[in-house]
Structures are given as structure tokens and as C-alpha cells.
Amino acid sequence: MSKTILITGCSSGIGAAMARGFRQRGHRVFATARRRESLAPLEAEGIDGLELDVNDDESIGAAIEAVARQAGRLDVLVNNAGFSQVGAVVDLTRDDLRRQYETNVIAPVIVTGRAVPLLRAAVAANGSAVVANVGSIVGLFTTPFAAAYCSSKAALHSLTDALRMELAPFGIHVVSIQPGGVRSSFGAHAEAALRLPADSIYRKVEAGIRARAQAGQQGAMPAEAFVKPVVEALLTSPPRVIRGGTHSVRLPLLKRLLPGAMFDAKLSKAFGLDALR
């Protein structure tokens, strides 16, 4: 049975790969991005493209209305849009933090809320529906110079847990996707948004801060390999949590097993903080 899928943040990386994965299995996919033109390669493959700025309520409403008009229901919603604000905590501005949380935390909640009627229509037609929120393994632990991003994903994991319990009575499954390193343009975007003021006390370790922006891309798994089991799970028997990608097992395990001071020391050394002692 063909299902209707809506995915946010499909200009590249996980979002684009998931759109292709669902489409290859014969499902109707609405791929979205802030700039419609970035979806041209997906649209050429038979995927429906929609402009959607997840931080704009009118844009969200227009996209949901387009899906309602063209499909009448939504079997799977994947909240994938997000970015990483890199920089030392004390260097971040109010606007930096607001942008990070608006996109990574608040937007998935608002999109999901607007999609509930379409998700319930899918439950009525097919017996169930799925919401999948793309978090990160760094929502399970925090690294230097990426606290805004790590905390946003931790918050999203918590909200996803609540959504899972609250939407279960309506037949809507909620899944937390927690990638490790997955190949994409994510690192380049993170470095472009890096916060390092001229008078920062962390100027001496600029190399470490820039290394953190690209850390997730070192030895990263191809997006197509990551999404294959994810798409299969979302279409068959959605679990509570899906993890995959480089270090998706190793780093959370080290966080649990190592003494806190030792784990902190390893991360501090990895990103150059020892040079400030």
C-alpha cells in the first residue's frame, strides 16, 4: 500500500537520502526545503517538492495544506530540518541561541502539531501513522564548542518522549532517530555559522573550534547507507529509538561506562582545551 511521506530539510544529506529511500519503495514523498530550487534533483526523480521554512508558521500551514489537498492524509512525518551553532557557550548571543532552539526544538513541535489531523486521517485509513524526529547522539552527551546544538537535540529527545506517550492513544507512533556521523554538508554549514568574536578568550584554540564544526564528518557513513534501515523500520515496525552512523554505539557507550571526569578530559583534549591551561 502506497503511503504519503512528508520530510523537512531535504536539500541534502539525511533528508534527501530519506526522500529517495521512501520513493524507491513506491511511496509518495513530499520533500521540503526553505528554497524550492534546492529540491530540483529530487523533483526530477518523481518526488514532490514543497517550499517549507520550518520557522515560519504561514509556510508550515501552506505546506500542510498542500499535502491535505493533494493526498488527504499523512502516514509518515519526518522532522529532519536542523543546523549546528558552533562556538563556546560564553561567546553565544541571545540570537544565536534563539535561532538554534527555534529550528531544532520548537519547529518540530509546531510542524507535528499542524500535521496531527492528517496523521489521524492516515490512522483512520491505514490503522497507524508515524512521526520521526531526527535528534543526534550528541543529545546523549555534550561536547565543547557545540553546547547549543547538543542541548537542542537533548531537548528534542525529551519532547519526542512526551509526544510518543501523548500520541500513542491516537494510533500515532513517535520515533527518535539519533544519528552519529552521517555524510552531508552539515559540517560546512556549521563552520559557516561558527561564533568566535575577535576578543574571545578561546581565540587561542580556534583550530579546535573549527575541528568541532567538522567533527561529525570525519569518517562519516554515507547518507544512503544510514537511511536504508531507518526507512525500512519506519515503514514496518517503528521502534522507540533508531541509531546509526559513525560512533553511534561507541560514544554513548563510553559516556555511560567512563567516569565523568575521564570522559570530560577526553573531549577537552580532542578539541584543544588543554592548550588553555
N, C-alpha and C positions, 0 to 999 in steps of 0.2 A: 504494500500500500504506500503510495507516494505521500510524503509528509511535507509540511511547509516549515521552513527554517528561516530565522532572522538572526544575522550576526552583525555586531558592531565592530568597527575598527578593522576593515578588510583591505586597506590599501596595500598591505604587505604582511609578511610574517605569518603568525598563527592564524589570524583572521582570514587571510587569503587562502591559506592551505586548507582550513576547515571548510570554507565555501566550496573549494574544488572537491574535497573529500565527500561532502554530502551530495554534491551534484553528480559525482561519478557513481553514486549508489542509486541514482534515479530520482532524487528528491528535488523539490522546488526550493531554491535558495534565494533569499533577498540579502545581498551583501551591501553593507553600508559604509560610508566614509564621509568625512566633512567635505571633501572635494570629489564630486561625482566623476570628474575626469580621471581620477586615480584608479577608478574601477573598470576602465576600458578593457584591460586584458581579461578580466573575469566576465564582463558582459559579452565579449567575443566568444566565450565558451558556453554561452547559453544561461548564464547566471544573471538574475535580475539585479540591477544596481539602483540604489537609492541614496540620495544625499541625506545625511543624518549627522548633525552636530549634537553630541550627547549632553552638552552643557546648555542647550537652547531648548526650552520647553515647547516652543512652537514647532521647531524642527522635529522633535520627538513625536509630537502629535501628528504632524504631516506624514511621517514615515509609518506610524502605526495605522493611520487611516488608509494609507496606500495598500498596506498588507490586508487590511479588513476588506477593502473594496475589491482587490484582485484575488484574494484567497479565502477570506471569510473565517479563517482560523489560524492559529499558530501552534504547531506541535513542539517546536524546539526554539527557545531563545537563548542565544549565547552572548553574554555581556563581556566582550573582549577588549573594547577600546580602553586605552590607558597609556601613560608615559611615566618616565622616571625623572624626578627632580633630584639632581646630584648636587651635593655641597655639604659643608659642615653645618651642623644644627644651628650654631650661633650666627652663621652667615645668612641664613634664610630669612626672607622678608615675609610679611603677612601675605602679600600677594603670591609669593612662591607657594606657601602652604595652602592657601585657598585654591589655587589652580590645581595643585596635586590632589587635594581631597575632593574638589568638585568633580574632576574627571574620573578618578579611580574609586571613589567611595560613594558619593552622592548620585552620580549619573546612573550607575547600575540599578540603584534602588528606584529612581524615578522611571527609568525605562521599563523595569519589571512591573511597577505599579500600573503604568499605562497599558501594558500588554496583557494584564490579567483577564480582561473579557475575552480576548482572542485565545488565550491559553485555556480558558474554561470551555470555549466553543470546541477546541480540539479534544478536551476530555469528553464532552458530550458526544462527539463524533467517533472518537477512536479509543476512549477509555483512559487515556492519560496524556500528560504533556510534561515538558522538561524545561527548567531554567538552569543554565550553567553559567556560573560566574568565574571568570579567569582571574585567579589570585596569583600566588607565587610561593615558592619555597621560602623566600625571604620574608614572607608573612609569618614564618615559624621561628625566625631568628633575625637579628638586626646586625647590619654591617656598618662600619664607619662610612661616612660621606654619602649614605643613601637612606638616612633615617626617615625622611619624608615618604619615600617610596615604600620602604619596609613597613612603616606604620600604617600606610594607606591599605596595603594588602592584608595586614593583620586585622584591620577594621573590617575590610570586605569579607574576610573569612568569618568573622563574628556575625556580621549581618546575614551571611549566607546560611549559617547555622540556624539563626532565628527564622529566616524565610523557609528553610526546609521543614521546620516544625509547623509554622503557621499556614503553609500552603498545602501540606500533606492531606488535610481533610477534604480538599477540593480535587484530589487526584493529580496534583502537580508535584512532580519530583524536582528537588533542587540539589544541584551538584556543585561542589567546589573543585575546580581544576587548578592544580598547583604545579606549574611548570618549573623545571630547573632551567639550564641553559638551552635555548632553542634559537636557531639561526634566524636572524632578521635584521632590520635596520634599526632596531631598538637602541643599540649602543650608540650609533651615530646621532640619533635624536637626543639621547641622554647627554651626550657630550655637548651638543649644541645648546642645551638648556642649563648647562653647568653654572653654578653660582660660586664665584670666587672673587670677592671685592679686592681692589688694589691694596687696601690696608688690612686684609685678613691675616689673622695670626697663623693661618695654615698655608700661607704662600710658600713656605719652605718645602711643603710636601705636595705641591701642585701635581707632580707626576703620579703620586698615589691617588689623588682625587680623580685625575683623568683615567687612571687604570681602573678605578671603580666603575666609571661610566661604561667601560668596555668589558668588565669582568664577566658578564653573562654570555658574552660571545666567544670566550676562549674555549675552544674545543666543543662548541655548541652542536647539538643534534640538529640535523636538517628538519625544517618545519613539517615537511611531508611525512617523515618517519614518526614525528611526535604525534601528529593528529590522527594517524591511521587507527590506533587502538582507542583513541578518545572518541572519534566519530562512531566507531562500532559500539562502544559502551553506551553512548547517549541514545543510539537507535534501538538497542536491545534491552539491556538491564541496567539502568543508570545507578551507579554506586553513590555513596555519600561523597567520596573524595577520589579524584584521579590525579596521580602524579606521574611525571615522566620528564625526559630531558636530562642533560648532563648534571651530575651531582644531586639529582632529586632524591636519592636514597641516602647517599653518603653524608651530606651536610646536615640534614635534620637528625640523622643518627648520631653524628658527632656532638650536636647540640645537646642531645639527651644524655649521652654517655660521659662526656668530658666534664670535669669540674668547671664551674663558671669562669673562674679566673684564667684557667688554661685556654678555654675557648676564646675569651676576650683577647688574650695575648696573641693567639694565632691570627686573629683577624686584624688586630692592631699592627702586627708585623707585616702582614700581607699588603697593607695599604700605606705603609711608610710612617706610621705614627711614632715608631721608635726613634726616628730622627729628631723629634721634638723634645726628647728627654734630656 
